[in-house]
Amino acid sequence: MAGLIAMSYVNNVLVAVFAFQFFGSQVAALAACTIFRTTSEL
């Protein structure tokens, strides 16, 4: 279970990095907030 959470966490961080590069910091911040909310629910 912890491995699954770690994998999805790393995947989400990569998504946030790509969002930051392509769309800018506001979109990346929004993505990061969503990511951390979903990971904390796990």
mmCIF file of the N, C-alpha and C atoms, coordinates in Angstrom:
data_MODEL
# 
_entry.id   MODEL 
# 
loop_
_atom_site.group_PDB 
_atom_site.id 
_atom_site.type_symbol 
_atom_site.label_atom_id 
_atom_site.label_alt_id 
_atom_site.label_comp_id 
_atom_site.label_asym_id 
_atom_site.label_entity_id 
_atom_site.label_seq_id 
_atom_site.pdbx_PDB_ins_code 
_atom_site.Cartn_x 
_atom_site.Cartn_y 
_atom_site.Cartn_z 
_atom_site.occupancy 
_atom_site.B_iso_or_equiv 
_atom_site.pdbx_formal_charge 
_atom_site.auth_seq_id 
_atom_site.auth_comp_id 
_atom_site.auth_asym_id 
_atom_site.auth_atom_id 
_atom_site.pdbx_PDB_model_num 
ATOM 1   N N  . MET A 1 1  ? 0.833  -1.205 0.000   1.00 0.00 ? 1  MET A N  1 
ATOM 2   C CA . MET A 1 1  ? 0.000  0.000  0.000   1.00 0.00 ? 1  MET A CA 1 
ATOM 3   C C  . MET A 1 1  ? 0.868  1.257  0.000   1.00 0.00 ? 1  MET A C  1 
ATOM 4   N N  . ALA A 1 2  ? 1.880  1.274  0.845   1.00 0.00 ? 2  ALA A N  1 
ATOM 5   C CA . ALA A 1 2  ? 2.753  2.446  0.901   1.00 0.00 ? 2  ALA A CA 1 
ATOM 6   C C  . ALA A 1 2  ? 3.472  2.656  -0.428  1.00 0.00 ? 2  ALA A C  1 
ATOM 7   N N  . GLY A 1 3  ? 3.817  1.552  -1.079  1.00 0.00 ? 3  GLY A N  1 
ATOM 8   C CA . GLY A 1 3  ? 4.478  1.660  -2.388  1.00 0.00 ? 3  GLY A CA 1 
ATOM 9   C C  . GLY A 1 3  ? 3.573  2.281  -3.430  1.00 0.00 ? 3  GLY A C  1 
ATOM 10  N N  . LEU A 1 4  ? 2.302  1.898  -3.372  1.00 0.00 ? 4  LEU A N  1 
ATOM 11  C CA . LEU A 1 4  ? 1.321  2.446  -4.311  1.00 0.00 ? 4  LEU A CA 1 
ATOM 12  C C  . LEU A 1 4  ? 1.152  3.944  -4.105  1.00 0.00 ? 4  LEU A C  1 
ATOM 13  N N  . ILE A 1 5  ? 1.057  4.365  -2.833  1.00 0.00 ? 5  ILE A N  1 
ATOM 14  C CA . ILE A 1 5  ? 0.924  5.785  -2.518  1.00 0.00 ? 5  ILE A CA 1 
ATOM 15  C C  . ILE A 1 5  ? 2.165  6.539  -2.987  1.00 0.00 ? 5  ILE A C  1 
ATOM 16  N N  . ALA A 1 6  ? 3.351  5.952  -2.745  1.00 0.00 ? 6  ALA A N  1 
ATOM 17  C CA . ALA A 1 6  ? 4.589  6.608  -3.162  1.00 0.00 ? 6  ALA A CA 1 
ATOM 18  C C  . ALA A 1 6  ? 4.646  6.744  -4.674  1.00 0.00 ? 6  ALA A C  1 
ATOM 19  N N  . MET A 1 7  ? 4.217  5.702  -5.394  1.00 0.00 ? 7  MET A N  1 
ATOM 20  C CA . MET A 1 7  ? 4.237  5.746  -6.860  1.00 0.00 ? 7  MET A CA 1 
ATOM 21  C C  . MET A 1 7  ? 3.309  6.819  -7.396  1.00 0.00 ? 7  MET A C  1 
ATOM 22  N N  . SER A 1 8  ? 2.074  6.884  -6.851  1.00 0.00 ? 8  SER A N  1 
ATOM 23  C CA . SER A 1 8  ? 1.124  7.895  -7.317  1.00 0.00 ? 8  SER A CA 1 
ATOM 24  C C  . SER A 1 8  ? 1.595  9.294  -6.938  1.00 0.00 ? 8  SER A C  1 
ATOM 25  N N  . TYR A 1 9  ? 2.261  9.401  -5.793  1.00 0.00 ? 9  TYR A N  1 
ATOM 26  C CA . TYR A 1 9  ? 2.800  10.692 -5.359  1.00 0.00 ? 9  TYR A CA 1 
ATOM 27  C C  . TYR A 1 9  ? 3.866  11.182 -6.325  1.00 0.00 ? 9  TYR A C  1 
ATOM 28  N N  . VAL A 1 10 ? 4.810  10.313 -6.674  1.00 0.00 ? 10 VAL A N  1 
ATOM 29  C CA . VAL A 1 10 ? 5.874  10.672 -7.625  1.00 0.00 ? 10 VAL A CA 1 
ATOM 30  C C  . VAL A 1 10 ? 5.269  11.031 -8.972  1.00 0.00 ? 10 VAL A C  1 
ATOM 31  N N  . ASN A 1 11 ? 4.279  10.242 -9.418  1.00 0.00 ? 11 ASN A N  1 
ATOM 32  C CA . ASN A 1 11 ? 3.613  10.508 -10.689 1.00 0.00 ? 11 ASN A CA 1 
ATOM 33  C C  . ASN A 1 11 ? 2.952  11.883 -10.666 1.00 0.00 ? 11 ASN A C  1 
ATOM 34  N N  . ASN A 1 12 ? 2.284  12.210 -9.570  1.00 0.00 ? 12 ASN A N  1 
ATOM 35  C CA . ASN A 1 12 ? 1.610  13.505 -9.454  1.00 0.00 ? 12 ASN A CA 1 
ATOM 36  C C  . ASN A 1 12 ? 2.599  14.660 -9.410  1.00 0.00 ? 12 ASN A C  1 
ATOM 37  N N  . VAL A 1 13 ? 3.747  14.448 -8.778  1.00 0.00 ? 13 VAL A N  1 
ATOM 38  C CA . VAL A 1 13 ? 4.775  15.489 -8.749  1.00 0.00 ? 13 VAL A CA 1 
ATOM 39  C C  . VAL A 1 13 ? 5.275  15.761 -10.164 1.00 0.00 ? 13 VAL A C  1 
ATOM 40  N N  . LEU A 1 14 ? 5.464  14.698 -10.953 1.00 0.00 ? 14 LEU A N  1 
ATOM 41  C CA . LEU A 1 14 ? 5.889  14.880 -12.340 1.00 0.00 ? 14 LEU A CA 1 
ATOM 42  C C  . LEU A 1 14 ? 4.845  15.659 -13.129 1.00 0.00 ? 14 LEU A C  1 
ATOM 43  N N  . VAL A 1 15 ? 3.580  15.348 -12.907 1.00 0.00 ? 15 VAL A N  1 
ATOM 44  C CA . VAL A 1 15 ? 2.494  16.074 -13.572 1.00 0.00 ? 15 VAL A CA 1 
ATOM 45  C C  . VAL A 1 15 ? 2.536  17.550 -13.195 1.00 0.00 ? 15 VAL A C  1 
ATOM 46  N N  . ALA A 1 16 ? 2.775  17.829 -11.902 1.00 0.00 ? 16 ALA A N  1 
ATOM 47  C CA . ALA A 1 16 ? 2.832  19.212 -11.448 1.00 0.00 ? 16 ALA A CA 1 
ATOM 48  C C  . ALA A 1 16 ? 4.000  19.955 -12.090 1.00 0.00 ? 16 ALA A C  1 
ATOM 49  N N  . VAL A 1 17 ? 5.135  19.259 -12.232 1.00 0.00 ? 17 VAL A N  1 
ATOM 50  C CA . VAL A 1 17 ? 6.306  19.877 -12.867 1.00 0.00 ? 17 VAL A CA 1 
ATOM 51  C C  . VAL A 1 17 ? 6.006  20.210 -14.323 1.00 0.00 ? 17 VAL A C  1 
ATOM 52  N N  . PHE A 1 18 ? 5.365  19.273 -15.034 1.00 0.00 ? 18 PHE A N  1 
ATOM 53  C CA . PHE A 1 18 ? 5.009  19.546 -16.427 1.00 0.00 ? 18 PHE A CA 1 
ATOM 54  C C  . PHE A 1 18 ? 4.009  20.687 -16.531 1.00 0.00 ? 18 PHE A C  1 
ATOM 55  N N  . ALA A 1 19 ? 3.037  20.706 -15.609 1.00 0.00 ? 19 ALA A N  1 
ATOM 56  C CA . ALA A 1 19 ? 2.059  21.794 -15.605 1.00 0.00 ? 19 ALA A CA 1 
ATOM 57  C C  . ALA A 1 19 ? 2.755  23.137 -15.394 1.00 0.00 ? 19 ALA A C  1 
ATOM 58  N N  . PHE A 1 20 ? 3.741  23.138 -14.496 1.00 0.00 ? 20 PHE A N  1 
ATOM 59  C CA . PHE A 1 20 ? 4.490  24.360 -14.226 1.00 0.00 ? 20 PHE A CA 1 
ATOM 60  C C  . PHE A 1 20 ? 5.230  24.828 -15.468 1.00 0.00 ? 20 PHE A C  1 
ATOM 61  N N  . GLN A 1 21 ? 5.865  23.890 -16.189 1.00 0.00 ? 21 GLN A N  1 
ATOM 62  C CA . GLN A 1 21 ? 6.652  24.255 -17.364 1.00 0.00 ? 21 GLN A CA 1 
ATOM 63  C C  . GLN A 1 21 ? 5.769  24.741 -18.504 1.00 0.00 ? 21 GLN A C  1 
ATOM 64  N N  . PHE A 1 22 ? 4.592  24.114 -18.686 1.00 0.00 ? 22 PHE A N  1 
ATOM 65  C CA . PHE A 1 22 ? 3.783  24.417 -19.865 1.00 0.00 ? 22 PHE A CA 1 
ATOM 66  C C  . PHE A 1 22 ? 2.735  25.488 -19.620 1.00 0.00 ? 22 PHE A C  1 
ATOM 67  N N  . PHE A 1 23 ? 2.203  25.553 -18.402 1.00 0.00 ? 23 PHE A N  1 
ATOM 68  C CA . PHE A 1 23 ? 1.075  26.447 -18.166 1.00 0.00 ? 23 PHE A CA 1 
ATOM 69  C C  . PHE A 1 23 ? 1.373  27.571 -17.192 1.00 0.00 ? 23 PHE A C  1 
ATOM 70  N N  . GLY A 1 24 ? 2.471  27.470 -16.457 1.00 0.00 ? 24 GLY A N  1 
ATOM 71  C CA . GLY A 1 24 ? 2.800  28.531 -15.530 1.00 0.00 ? 24 GLY A CA 1 
ATOM 72  C C  . GLY A 1 24 ? 2.530  28.150 -14.081 1.00 0.00 ? 24 GLY A C  1 
ATOM 73  N N  . SER A 1 25 ? 2.920  29.054 -13.190 1.00 0.00 ? 25 SER A N  1 
ATOM 74  C CA . SER A 1 25 ? 2.959  28.724 -11.771 1.00 0.00 ? 25 SER A CA 1 
ATOM 75  C C  . SER A 1 25 ? 1.568  28.606 -11.158 1.00 0.00 ? 25 SER A C  1 
ATOM 76  N N  . GLN A 1 26 ? 0.595  29.385 -11.649 1.00 0.00 ? 26 GLN A N  1 
ATOM 77  C CA . GLN A 1 26 ? -0.745 29.320 -11.055 1.00 0.00 ? 26 GLN A CA 1 
ATOM 78  C C  . GLN A 1 26 ? -1.382 27.959 -11.263 1.00 0.00 ? 26 GLN A C  1 
ATOM 79  N N  . VAL A 1 27 ? -1.268 27.438 -12.483 1.00 0.00 ? 27 VAL A N  1 
ATOM 80  C CA . VAL A 1 27 ? -1.840 26.127 -12.779 1.00 0.00 ? 27 VAL A CA 1 
ATOM 81  C C  . VAL A 1 27 ? -1.112 25.051 -11.992 1.00 0.00 ? 27 VAL A C  1 
ATOM 82  N N  . ALA A 1 28 ? 0.213  25.171 -11.885 1.00 0.00 ? 28 ALA A N  1 
ATOM 83  C CA . ALA A 1 28 ? 0.992  24.191 -11.134 1.00 0.00 ? 28 ALA A CA 1 
ATOM 84  C C  . ALA A 1 28 ? 0.624  24.220 -9.664  1.00 0.00 ? 28 ALA A C  1 
ATOM 85  N N  . ALA A 1 29 ? 0.400  25.403 -9.108  1.00 0.00 ? 29 ALA A N  1 
ATOM 86  C CA . ALA A 1 29 ? 0.001  25.505 -7.712  1.00 0.00 ? 29 ALA A CA 1 
ATOM 87  C C  . ALA A 1 29 ? -1.363 24.860 -7.494  1.00 0.00 ? 29 ALA A C  1 
ATOM 88  N N  . LEU A 1 30 ? -2.273 25.090 -8.436  1.00 0.00 ? 30 LEU A N  1 
ATOM 89  C CA . LEU A 1 30 ? -3.596 24.471 -8.354  1.00 0.00 ? 30 LEU A CA 1 
ATOM 90  C C  . LEU A 1 30 ? -3.479 22.956 -8.424  1.00 0.00 ? 30 LEU A C  1 
ATOM 91  N N  . ALA A 1 31 ? -2.649 22.460 -9.345  1.00 0.00 ? 31 ALA A N  1 
ATOM 92  C CA . ALA A 1 31 ? -2.436 21.020 -9.475  1.00 0.00 ? 31 ALA A CA 1 
ATOM 93  C C  . ALA A 1 31 ? -1.828 20.448 -8.203  1.00 0.00 ? 31 ALA A C  1 
ATOM 94  N N  . ALA A 1 32 ? -0.851 21.161 -7.634  1.00 0.00 ? 32 ALA A N  1 
ATOM 95  C CA . ALA A 1 32 ? -0.196 20.689 -6.414  1.00 0.00 ? 32 ALA A CA 1 
ATOM 96  C C  . ALA A 1 32 ? -1.190 20.611 -5.258  1.00 0.00 ? 32 ALA A C  1 
ATOM 97  N N  . CYS A 1 33 ? -2.071 21.602 -5.138  1.00 0.00 ? 33 CYS A N  1 
ATOM 98  C CA . CYS A 1 33 ? -3.075 21.580 -4.078  1.00 0.00 ? 33 CYS A CA 1 
ATOM 99  C C  . CYS A 1 33 ? -3.988 20.371 -4.229  1.00 0.00 ? 33 CYS A C  1 
ATOM 100 N N  . THR A 1 34 ? -4.415 20.095 -5.450  1.00 0.00 ? 34 THR A N  1 
ATOM 101 C CA . THR A 1 34 ? -5.280 18.945 -5.712  1.00 0.00 ? 34 THR A CA 1 
ATOM 102 C C  . THR A 1 34 ? -4.558 17.653 -5.392  1.00 0.00 ? 34 THR A C  1 
ATOM 103 N N  . ILE A 1 35 ? -3.288 17.573 -5.793  1.00 0.00 ? 35 ILE A N  1 
ATOM 104 C CA . ILE A 1 35 ? -2.477 16.377 -5.564  1.00 0.00 ? 35 ILE A CA 1 
ATOM 105 C C  . ILE A 1 35 ? -2.335 16.113 -4.071  1.00 0.00 ? 35 ILE A C  1 
ATOM 106 N N  . PHE A 1 36 ? -1.971 17.134 -3.313  1.00 0.00 ? 36 PHE A N  1 
ATOM 107 C CA . PHE A 1 36 ? -1.741 16.927 -1.883  1.00 0.00 ? 36 PHE A CA 1 
ATOM 108 C C  . PHE A 1 36 ? -3.041 16.604 -1.165  1.00 0.00 ? 36 PHE A C  1 
ATOM 109 N N  . ARG A 1 37 ? -4.163 17.149 -1.651  1.00 0.00 ? 37 ARG A N  1 
ATOM 110 C CA . ARG A 1 37 ? -5.454 16.823 -1.042  1.00 0.00 ? 37 ARG A CA 1 
ATOM 111 C C  . ARG A 1 37 ? -5.789 15.357 -1.287  1.00 0.00 ? 37 ARG A C  1 
ATOM 112 N N  . THR A 1 38 ? -5.583 14.878 -2.515  1.00 0.00 ? 38 THR A N  1 
ATOM 113 C CA . THR A 1 38 ? -5.915 13.488 -2.816  1.00 0.00 ? 38 THR A CA 1 
ATOM 114 C C  . THR A 1 38 ? -4.968 12.527 -2.124  1.00 0.00 ? 38 THR A C  1 
ATOM 115 N N  . THR A 1 39 ? -3.674 12.872 -2.028  1.00 0.00 ? 39 THR A N  1 
ATOM 116 C CA . THR A 1 39 ? -2.725 11.977 -1.359  1.00 0.00 ? 39 THR A CA 1 
ATOM 117 C C  . THR A 1 39 ? -3.000 11.913 0.134   1.00 0.00 ? 39 THR A C  1 
ATOM 118 N N  . SER A 1 40 ? -3.418 13.014 0.740   1.00 0.00 ? 40 SER A N  1 
ATOM 119 C CA . SER A 1 40 ? -3.684 12.989 2.178   1.00 0.00 ? 40 SER A CA 1 
ATOM 120 C C  . SER A 1 40 ? -4.952 12.184 2.472   1.00 0.00 ? 40 SER A C  1 
ATOM 121 N N  . GLU A 1 41 ? -5.867 12.110 1.489   1.00 0.00 ? 41 GLU A N  1 
ATOM 122 C CA . GLU A 1 41 ? -7.068 11.292 1.671   1.00 0.00 ? 41 GLU A CA 1 
ATOM 123 C C  . GLU A 1 41 ? -6.721 9.806  1.640   1.00 0.00 ? 41 GLU A C  1 
ATOM 124 N N  . LEU A 1 42 ? -5.684 9.420  0.919   1.00 0.00 ? 42 LEU A N  1 
ATOM 125 C CA . LEU A 1 42 ? -5.216 8.031  0.929   1.00 0.00 ? 42 LEU A CA 1 
ATOM 126 C C  . LEU A 1 42 ? -4.587 7.730  2.272   1.00 0.00 ? 42 LEU A C  1 
# 
